[in-house]
Amino acid sequence: MATKKSAGTTKNGRDSNPRYLGVKLYAGEQAKIGSIIIRQEGLNTLSGRNTALGRDYTIYATKAGVVRNSTKRKTGFNNRTRVKNVVNVE
Protein backbone atom coordinates (compact mmCIF):
# COMPACT_ATOMS: atom_id res chain seq x y z
CA MET A 1 0.00 0.00 0.00
CA ALA A 2 1.06 3.58 -0.64
CA THR A 3 2.08 5.73 2.28
CA LYS A 4 1.01 8.97 0.53
CA LYS A 5 -2.29 9.64 -1.17
CA SER A 6 -2.03 10.20 -4.91
CA ALA A 7 -2.77 13.74 -6.10
CA GLY A 8 -4.23 12.69 -9.44
CA THR A 9 -3.89 14.56 -12.72
CA THR A 10 -4.28 18.21 -13.57
CA LYS A 11 -5.81 19.77 -16.68
CA ASN A 12 -4.04 23.14 -16.59
CA GLY A 13 -0.43 22.13 -15.96
CA ARG A 14 1.06 23.68 -19.11
CA ASP A 15 1.86 27.15 -20.42
CA SER A 16 3.09 28.57 -23.73
CA ASN A 17 6.26 30.58 -24.12
CA PRO A 18 6.00 34.41 -24.30
CA ARG A 19 6.20 36.06 -27.72
CA TYR A 20 8.37 39.06 -26.72
CA LEU A 21 6.45 41.56 -28.85
CA GLY A 22 6.97 45.32 -28.83
CA VAL A 23 9.39 48.05 -29.84
CA LYS A 24 13.02 46.95 -29.80
CA LEU A 25 14.66 50.15 -31.15
CA TYR A 26 13.13 53.52 -30.32
CA ALA A 27 13.36 56.79 -32.28
CA GLY A 28 16.85 58.26 -32.27
CA GLU A 29 18.63 54.93 -31.71
CA GLN A 30 21.15 53.46 -34.14
CA ALA A 31 20.01 50.53 -36.28
CA LYS A 32 22.35 48.07 -37.98
CA ILE A 33 21.47 46.15 -41.14
CA GLY A 34 18.97 43.42 -40.25
CA SER A 35 18.31 44.63 -36.72
CA ILE A 36 14.73 44.22 -35.54
CA ILE A 37 12.96 47.51 -34.84
CA ILE A 38 9.41 46.36 -33.94
CA ARG A 39 7.89 42.92 -33.34
CA GLN A 40 4.13 43.21 -33.66
CA GLU A 41 1.00 41.15 -34.11
CA GLY A 42 -0.82 42.45 -37.16
CA LEU A 43 0.06 45.57 -39.12
CA ASN A 44 -0.20 48.23 -36.40
CA THR A 45 2.89 50.09 -37.57
CA LEU A 46 3.89 50.39 -41.23
CA SER A 47 7.43 49.99 -42.55
CA GLY A 48 8.87 53.06 -44.25
CA ARG A 49 12.18 53.98 -45.87
CA ASN A 50 15.08 51.52 -45.48
CA THR A 51 12.91 49.04 -43.56
CA ALA A 52 11.17 45.82 -44.55
CA LEU A 53 8.28 43.76 -43.24
CA GLY A 54 8.73 40.11 -42.27
CA ARG A 55 6.22 37.27 -42.53
CA ASP A 56 5.17 37.73 -38.91
CA TYR A 57 4.86 41.55 -39.35
CA THR A 58 8.30 42.16 -37.86
CA ILE A 59 9.82 45.44 -39.05
CA TYR A 60 13.61 45.29 -39.54
CA ALA A 61 16.26 47.60 -40.99
CA THR A 62 17.61 47.06 -44.50
CA LYS A 63 20.27 49.79 -44.15
CA ALA A 64 22.22 51.15 -41.20
CA GLY A 65 21.09 54.47 -39.76
CA VAL A 66 18.98 56.23 -37.15
CA VAL A 67 15.41 55.14 -36.41
CA ARG A 68 12.76 57.83 -37.01
CA ASN A 69 9.00 57.69 -36.50
CA SER A 70 6.37 59.48 -38.57
CA THR A 71 2.67 59.23 -39.42
CA LYS A 72 0.75 58.60 -42.63
CA ARG A 73 -2.88 59.04 -43.61
CA LYS A 74 -4.33 55.82 -45.07
CA THR A 75 -7.72 55.47 -46.76
CA GLY A 76 -9.48 52.16 -46.16
CA PHE A 77 -11.89 50.26 -48.38
CA ASN A 78 -14.81 51.94 -46.63
CA ASN A 79 -13.39 55.38 -47.59
CA ARG A 80 -12.44 56.27 -44.01
CA THR A 81 -9.05 57.80 -43.41
CA ARG A 82 -6.92 56.65 -40.48
CA VAL A 83 -3.58 57.85 -39.21
CA LYS A 84 -0.99 55.04 -39.11
CA ASN A 85 2.48 55.09 -37.57
CA VAL A 86 5.42 54.61 -39.92
CA VAL A 87 9.00 53.61 -38.99
CA ASN A 88 11.90 54.86 -41.12
CA VAL A 89 15.67 54.40 -40.95
CA GLU A 90 17.63 57.47 -42.13
C-alpha positions as CSV (number, residue, x, y, z in Angstrom):
1,M,0.0,0.0,0.0
2,A,1.1,3.6,-0.6
3,T,2.1,5.7,2.3
4,K,1.0,9.0,0.5
5,K,-2.3,9.6,-1.2
6,S,-2.0,10.2,-4.9
7,A,-2.8,13.7,-6.1
8,G,-4.2,12.7,-9.4
9,T,-3.9,14.6,-12.7
10,T,-4.3,18.2,-13.6
11,K,-5.8,19.8,-16.7
12,N,-4.0,23.1,-16.6
13,G,-0.4,22.1,-16.0
14,R,1.1,23.7,-19.1
15,D,1.9,27.1,-20.4
16,S,3.1,28.6,-23.7
17,N,6.3,30.6,-24.1
18,P,6.0,34.4,-24.3
19,R,6.2,36.1,-27.7
20,Y,8.4,39.1,-26.7
21,L,6.4,41.6,-28.9
22,G,7.0,45.3,-28.8
23,V,9.4,48.1,-29.8
24,K,13.0,47.0,-29.8
25,L,14.7,50.1,-31.1
26,Y,13.1,53.5,-30.3
27,A,13.4,56.8,-32.3
28,G,16.9,58.3,-32.3
29,E,18.6,54.9,-31.7
30,Q,21.2,53.5,-34.1
31,A,20.0,50.5,-36.3
32,K,22.4,48.1,-38.0
33,I,21.5,46.1,-41.1
34,G,19.0,43.4,-40.3
35,S,18.3,44.6,-36.7
36,I,14.7,44.2,-35.5
37,I,13.0,47.5,-34.8
38,I,9.4,46.4,-33.9
39,R,7.9,42.9,-33.3
40,Q,4.1,43.2,-33.7
41,E,1.0,41.1,-34.1
42,G,-0.8,42.4,-37.2
43,L,0.1,45.6,-39.1
44,N,-0.2,48.2,-36.4
45,T,2.9,50.1,-37.6
46,L,3.9,50.4,-41.2
47,S,7.4,50.0,-42.6
48,G,8.9,53.1,-44.2
49,R,12.2,54.0,-45.9
50,N,15.1,51.5,-45.5
51,T,12.9,49.0,-43.6
52,A,11.2,45.8,-44.6
53,L,8.3,43.8,-43.2
54,G,8.7,40.1,-42.3
55,R,6.2,37.3,-42.5
56,D,5.2,37.7,-38.9
57,Y,4.9,41.6,-39.4
58,T,8.3,42.2,-37.9
59,I,9.8,45.4,-39.1
60,Y,13.6,45.3,-39.5
61,A,16.3,47.6,-41.0
62,T,17.6,47.1,-44.5
63,K,20.3,49.8,-44.2
64,A,22.2,51.2,-41.2
65,G,21.1,54.5,-39.8
66,V,19.0,56.2,-37.1
67,V,15.4,55.1,-36.4
68,R,12.8,57.8,-37.0
69,N,9.0,57.7,-36.5
70,S,6.4,59.5,-38.6
71,T,2.7,59.2,-39.4
72,K,0.8,58.6,-42.6
73,R,-2.9,59.0,-43.6
74,K,-4.3,55.8,-45.1
75,T,-7.7,55.5,-46.8
76,G,-9.5,52.2,-46.2
77,F,-11.9,50.3,-48.4
78,N,-14.8,51.9,-46.6
79,N,-13.4,55.4,-47.6
80,R,-12.4,56.3,-44.0
81,T,-9.0,57.8,-43.4
82,R,-6.9,56.7,-40.5
83,V,-3.6,57.8,-39.2
84,K,-1.0,55.0,-39.1
85,N,2.5,55.1,-37.6
86,V,5.4,54.6,-39.9
87,V,9.0,53.6,-39.0
88,N,11.9,54.9,-41.1
89,V,15.7,54.4,-41.0
90,E,17.6,57.5,-42.1
